Amino acid sequence: MPQHTIELECPSCRSLLELDAGFAGGVCRCSTCGTMMTVPNDPQRESPERLRRPDRPESAKASATAGSTPSRPDQPQQPPADAPVDAPPSPSPAGADRPELPSPQISPTGQSPSAITGAAGATGSGSGLATHATATYVTASGRKVRISRSTRVPMARRKRRMMARTITATVVVVTAAALLVMMGWFIFFSDFMQRDRHDDPARHEYQPRVNPFLADSPRFIDMSIEDGTVLVVQAGGPQLSPDGFQQVRHLVEHSSGLLDEDASFAVAYFGTASFRMFPPDGPAAWTSQRRQDLAAFHRRIHYEPGVGRPVPAIEAALDAGAARLIFVTSQSLDTEEEQALQRLLAASPQTRFDVVMFGFNDDSLRDLATQRHGRALQINTRQFAQWYQEAAAAED
């Protein structure tokens, strides 16, 4: 594709300029500082040279200060009456797309300069400025240039750095779009994880490999009942029906009945107002007599549908020296109860804390269990009832 414009660098202000390629070999002015300069035929190999008037004393001073703030060169002055005047160039033929520009004749020092002429209607990168008479200009390398009266000096406009601006704008837009996409994904996944954590109880529900009512080792659901274990169980609550509570008591009897006689164990039931513990003094050797007494103790524990008060029962279990505390509940703790439980556990760092949640999930209880190297299980009440029925059918 042919090049229709050429790029120049002003020798005075160093501005990057562009000019119609048809003016190559002629002269032009800088639109930034007004300096008149030559236009090389091949800008890749030659550089434009500033033109000055040798017949003016101030031109030498202007040349010496060319590195400072550039000023507009003086217009050619009217020559003396007896000076020769070049004839104006012939007009361009009608209908031509671009006027034919005569090649500039730039002579070395000591030779007679020829006229540099241009067409008044030439299509350049700006309007031209017409000189008033023939004048001689000299370049920094000593070459002379004569500009006739009718020469129209084109104005080289400052090059618009559209490509750089376009690239910069594109980078900014792409970066902003990428940041918005990343923020959108972050918000989406954060919301997804929160919903997955709080709104999907099935994710935390325990699915045992063995029916806990048919287990052959001392385990409450999937938590081992070790020496010094205390079960703190809610006597009913919002999520547990009377039948469900009866099934919980049956599982306590089944699990504790598999303990060795020299293993210590205790269980406490809390309700809306108080709690009861067996044995009353905390974990004790689980003899055959205590197994029988537990059945009688259970008959005195009644279902309470209201919100229970677990903190006094947990405090009593910790004071009794529980090595492991399994908290079985069907309700969340309020803020005051949660803070009280944190203080009690902090005072008993040797006690392991586990949680079994019937019909609900509480992240604060899970966090407490994790901090005390324990576990937290969520039990589906319907699944628990099904396990009980399967065990009852197996016994029949």
N, C-alpha and C positions, 0 to 999 in steps of 0.2 A: 504494500500500500504506500503510495507516494507521501512524502512529508510535506504538509502544507504550511507549517510554521517552523521557525527555528528558535532556539533558546540562546540567550545572551546573558552575560554578567556585566553589569555596569562597572566600568573601571573606577568610578568615583565612589558610589554608595554601596557597591557590591550587591545590588538587588538583582534577583533572577528575573529576567525579562523574556517576553516572547514577541515575535514579529512575524508577519507574513513572509513566507519563503521567497516571494517575488522580489523582495528588497535586498536580497543577498548581493554583496558587492557594492552597496550604496552606503548611505549614512542614515542615522536615526537619532532621536532624542530619548532620554530616559524619562519615563512618566513620573518617577519618584523624585529625582533631584534636578532634572532638566538638562543634564549633561549631554552635549552632542558628541557622537562617537561614530566610528566606522562600523559597517556591518560586514563581517568576513564572508567570503564565498563558502568556506568550509568551517563552521564554528567548532567542529571536533578537533581541527588542527590549528586554527588561528583564534586569537582573542581580539575582541573589539578594542580600538584605541581611541582615547579621548582626543577631540579636536580643540585646538586653541588658536587664537589670533596672534600671529607674531608681531603685527604692527601696533599692538596695544601694550603699554608698559605693565599694566596690571596683570596681564596674562601670565607673566613669569611668576609673579607672587601667587596667583591662583594655582599654578601648577605645583608650586612648592607646598601649598597647603591642601593638596588634593586628598590627603589622608584624613583631614578633619571634615567638618560638616560641609558637604558639597553645596555649591550654589549654582544657579542657572547661568549658563554661559551667555555672554552678551550677543545680541543680534548683530548680524553684519551691518556695517554702516554704509552710507552712500559713498561710493568712490569719487575721486576727483572727476571733474567734467571731462578732462582729456584722457581718462583711463578707458581702455578698450572694454566693450560690453559684449558678452556672448549673446548670440541670437537665441531666442526661445526655441525650445524643441517643437517639432511638428506634432500636432495632436494625434492621438491614437486613432486608428481606423474604427469606424462605427461598427458596433455589433461584436467587438472583440470581448472575450470573457475577462481578460486581464490585460492592461496596457503593457506594451513592451517597454521595459526600463533599460536605458543604456547602461552598459557596464561602466562602473566608476573608473576613472583614470587617475590613479594615485601615483604621483611621480616621486622619485627620490630627490633628495636635496640637490639643488643646482639645476634641475630641469624645469621646463615650463609646465605648470599644471594645466590639465584639461578640465573642462567643465563637467560637473556631475549633475545630471538633470534627472527629473522624475516627472511623472504624469500627475496632473492635478486631480484626476479622478481615480487614482490607484486605490485598490481595496487593501488597506493595511489593518493593523491592530489598533487603529485609533485615527483621529483626525490629524492632518499635517499642519505644519506651520510654515507659511511662505516667507522666504527671505526677500529683502527689498532690492538687493543689487549683488553684483558679482563680488565675492570676497574669497580670500585665500586663507585656508586653515592648515595648521601643521600638527602632525601626530607626535607622540612621544618618541617614536623611532626616527623622526626627521622627515617623514614623507609629507608632501604637500597635496592639499585637496582644494580645488576651486569649486565653489558653489555658485551657480548662476542665479540671476534675478528670479527666474520662474521656477526654480527648484522647490519642490514641496517636500519638506523633511517629515517623514512619518514618525509617529510617536510609538515607541516600544512600551507596551503595557506590562505591568508587573504580573508575573505568571501566577495563576491561581493554582494552588496546591490541592486540587480537587481529589487527586488520587489518595494523598496522605490523609486528607480529611475524611474521605469515604472509608478508608481502612480503619481509621481511628473510631469513627462512628459505628462501623460494623462490629469492631471488637467490643466497644462499650455495650452495644445492644445485645450481642451474644453472651457477654459476661453477665449482664443483668438477667437475661432470660435463664441462663444456667443457675444463677443464684435463686431465682424464683422457683425453678423446678426442684432444686434441692430442698428449699424451704417447704415446698408443698409435700414432697415425699417424707420429709422429717415429721411434719405435722400429721400426715396420714398414718405413718407407722406408729407414732406416739399414741395417737388416738386408738389405733388398732390394738396396740399392746395394753393400753388401759382397759379397753373394753374386754379384751381377752382375759385380763386379770380379774376384773370385777364382775363382768356380766356373764361369764361362762362358768357356772359352778361345776359343771361336769368335768372341767379340766382338772379340778382338785379332788374329785371324788375318788375314794379308795376302792379299787377293784382287786380283792384278794384272790390268791390262787387256791386257797382252801377256805371253805365255809368256817367262819370263826366259831360257830357253835359245835363244830365237829373236830376242832383242833385237838391234837393229842399232847400239847405242851402248854404250860401256863402263859397264855398270851391273851391280852384284851384287844380284840380285833387283830391288829398286826404288831402290837407293842408288847414286848416281853415283860412279864411280871417278875422282877428280880428281887433279891433279898433287900428289904428296906423300902419296898415300893408302897406308895399310898395312892389309892384311887379317890379323887374328889369328884363326885358325881352329882349332877343337878337332878333333883327329884321332879322331873317333868319339864316345865318351861314352855315357851311359845311354839317351838317346832316339834315337840315330842308329845304324842297322844298317850292316854293312860295305858293302852296296850303296848305302845312302844316302850314306855318306862318299865313295864313288867318284863319285857324282853331284855332290857338292859340289865335288870337285877338277875335274871336267869343267866346271862352271860357272865356276870361277876361271880356267881356261884360256880358255874362250870369252870372258869379259868382258875379261880383260887383253889378249887378242889384238886387241881393237878400239881399244886405246890408240894415241895418236900416239907416234912414236919418241922425241920429245923430252920426253914426260911421264914423270915419275918414279913408280915403284911398287915395292912389296915385299909379300911374303906370308910369314907365320910360322905354323907348325903346332905346337900344344902337346899333350902327352900326359900320362901319369900321373907321369912323372919329369922330363922335359926338354922342350925345344922346338928347332925348327930354323927358320931364316929364310933367305929367298932374295929378293934378294941378301944375303949375310951381313952387309953393313954398312948395310943399311936401304934406303930408297927410292933408286932409280937410274933413269937413262934407260932406257925400255923398248924396247930395240932388237930387231930381228928375231932376233939371236943369243940374247938373253935369253929370248925367247919359246920358242925351241927348248930352251934349258937348263932352262926351267921344267918341261917334260915329263919330262926326266931326273931332276930334283929330286923330282917327284911319285912316281916309281917307288921312291924311297928312303923315302918316308913311308908307314908302315904303320898300319893301323887298331888303335886301342886302346879296348876297351870300358869300361875303368874310369873313375873320376873324375879329370879332368885338373887340372893346376895352371896356371891362366892368368896369374897375376900376373907371373912372370918374363918371359914373352913380351910382355906389355903394357908392362912397364918397359923392355924392350929396344927396342920400337917407339917409345916416347916419347923415349928417349935418342937414337934415330937421327933425331929431328926430324920425326916424322910430323905432317903438317898435318891429316890426317883419319884416325881410327882406327875401322875397322869390326870390331867384336867379334862373331864367329860362334861360338855355343856351343850345347850341348844339355844343360846342367846349371845349376842355381842356384849362387850363391856362398854360402859360409858367412860368418859374421859377421867373422871375421878377414880373409878375402879381400876382403870388401866394404869394410872400413875401409882396407886397404892400397890398394885401387883408388881410393878417394876421395882418399887422400894423393897418389898418383901424378898423378891428374888435376888436383888443386889446384896441383901444382908445374908443370904444363904448361897454363896457361890458354889458350894460343893453339890448342890441339888440339881439334878437334871429335870428339865421341864418339858413335858409333852402335852399335846392338845388333841382331843377328839371332838369334832364339831358335828352335831346331828342337824342336818337340814339347812345349814347356812355356811357362809365362809367369812372369816374376819382376818384381814391382812395384819392387823396389829397383833393378834394372837399368834399368827404365823411368825411374825418378826420376833416376838418374845421367845418362841420355841427355838428359832434359829440361833438367837443370841446365846441360848443356854445349851447349845449342842443337842437339842431335842428334835422331835418331829411333830408335824401337824397334819392331821387327816380329816377330810370331810366325808361324812357318811350320808348316803341317801337313805332316808327313813323307809321308803318303799322297798329298797333293796335289802335293808336290814330286816324288815318283816319277812321277806321272802326267804332269807337265810334261816330265820327262826322256824318257818314252816317246813322247809326242807329238812332241817335237823329233827323236828318233831316226827315227820313222816319216816325218817330213817330209823328212829328209835322204836316206832311201832312195828 
